[in-house]
Amino acid sequence: MRDDAPNSWESRADRYSLYGFTDLPTIHDRGAVVITHGEGPYVVDVHNRRYLDANSGLWNMVAGFDHPGLIAAAKAQYDRFPAYHAFFGRMSDQTVMLSEKLIEVSPFESGKVFYTNSGSEANDTMVKILWFLNGAEGNPQRRKIITRVNSYHGVTAVSASMTGKPYNSVFGLPLPGFIHVGCPHYWRFGKDGETEEQFTARMAKELEATIIMEGPDTIAGFFAEPVMGAGGVIPPSKGYFQAIQPILKKYGIPLISDEVICGFGRTGNTWGCETYDFVPDAIISSKVLTAGYFPMGAVILGDDLAARVQAAAEAIEEFPHGFTASGHPVGCAIALKAIDVVMNEGLAENVRTLTPLFEAGMKRLAENPNIGEWRGKGLMGALEAVKDKATKTPFDASLSVSERIANACTDAGLICRPLGQAIVLCPPFILTEAQMDEMFGKLESALKKVFAEVA
Ligand SMILES: *Cc1c(COP(=O)(O)O)cnc(C)c1O
């Protein structure tokens, strides 16, 4: 499979590139897929093989890999003003305009926006904002952060501490003061005989018990993805946000919606919080914000938090935080165009059009005796592989079932992602119905092939 010549792309990738979040046995066996360019929702590798990327790159490249409007917006801004910062009271005109746009499309009446280079940094920044304003308000002990098991909030030391995945223990994380409550995945964590409503009530009760045990006045914030993404595409159980928000309100704990994946259309609305009918205190955005065409994240503060951080900053005459490339003019110009492309050029509408077909395709594949459940929302979904459907027993981990399925898909020209024992699909918003058929057809063949090998 892999070309082992010393100057092959596979060998060269191995030699000096440290692979992140990559299954090394797969790399040793098959080599890296080295990509040169893209065409719509397809990417093309150095061997001129084409792959339908059913993961939109990493959830973000929803307009495909060669969108003329986005490329033109980037080129135009590089011609006009290719770089600047947002320190010392200076910022680009594009930055001013993007902040206006983000507040306009947000669920907030007004607010403030702060820019980062990534989603991780946006979560980090949000935590620092909470620490900053609590300190200024005379509550320096209010520092703990609550997130959920299986959540994904990033990889910096703070955002990795928020991420509720076991792999962070190899870094000695989480840091102290980062607390993880239960994952609202009813199919996996619901008890025998427990209804979904009872399960949600149990999750809410557990959250309140945790808050009381930790001390309500020590907790700075609660962060949640509307649909957990990298945790395995886990939509909340029925009524989850309606059950937890009053508890957070009762103890004065801000609810921060990490919309890095859900934001800008993925769940069928502009925001995931819209889909699940709650209004958070702040929104974390990245990924689709620039359709992946520039590294950028944003913290979008609602009215209350914006006023509080402003007051805290006034007291010491500045907010001492920022990245060199915060509010980069090219990133902002691309984000303005990406928001327009998603919201006004038919992409968001296509998500809504495709969703019933996507759900039908997922349902059909979930009839396979080795698929325990399909789950998802809008144009994101997962198929959970199981050894035994009735008992929900997973396959032996040593079989690497999901990696094998993903590799079989790659061989057939389809990129999809193994996550635990699930296969994740989150195709670009520009997908056509024919491309959706191609995606499900190739995945179905891969499932049949691999389950025949391991069952
Ligand atoms: C990807 C992701 C992040 C981290 O964003 P990076 O740009 O990779 O740092 C944070 N939160 C969620 C929900 C994500 O999906």
The ligand as a Tripos MOL2 file, in Angstrom:
@<TRIPOS>MOLECULE
LIG
   15    15     1     0     0
SMALL
NO_CHARGES

@<TRIPOS>ATOM
      1 C1        -12.1420   21.7290   17.4540 C.3       1 LIG1
      2 C2        -12.8000   22.1830   18.6890 C.ar      1 LIG1
      3 C3        -12.1400   23.0170   19.5980 C.ar      1 LIG1
      4 C4        -10.6980   23.3760   19.4430 C.3       1 LIG1
      5 O1        -10.4540   24.1500   18.3040 O.3       1 LIG1
      6 P1         -8.9490   24.2150   17.7280 P.3       1 LIG1
      7 O2         -9.0670   25.2380   16.6410 O.co2     1 LIG1
      8 O3         -8.6080   22.8520   17.2300 O.co2     1 LIG1
      9 O4         -8.0740   24.6480   18.8230 O.co2     1 LIG1
     10 C5        -12.8380   23.4850   20.6870 C.ar      1 LIG1
     11 N1        -14.1240   23.1390   20.8980 N.ar      1 LIG1
     12 C6        -14.7850   22.3370   20.0530 C.ar      1 LIG1
     13 C7        -16.2170   22.0090   20.3170 C.3       1 LIG1
     14 C8        -14.1480   21.8090   18.9330 C.ar      1 LIG1
     15 O5        -14.7780   20.9790   18.1160 O.3       1 LIG1
@<TRIPOS>BOND
     1     1     2 1
     2     2     3 ar
     3     2    14 ar
     4     3     4 1
     5     3    10 ar
     6     4     5 1
     7     5     6 1
     8     6     7 2
     9     6     8 1
    10     6     9 1
    11    10    11 ar
    12    11    12 ar
    13    12    13 1
    14    12    14 ar
    15    14    15 1
@<TRIPOS>SUBSTRUCTURE
     1 LIG1         1 GROUP 0 **** ****
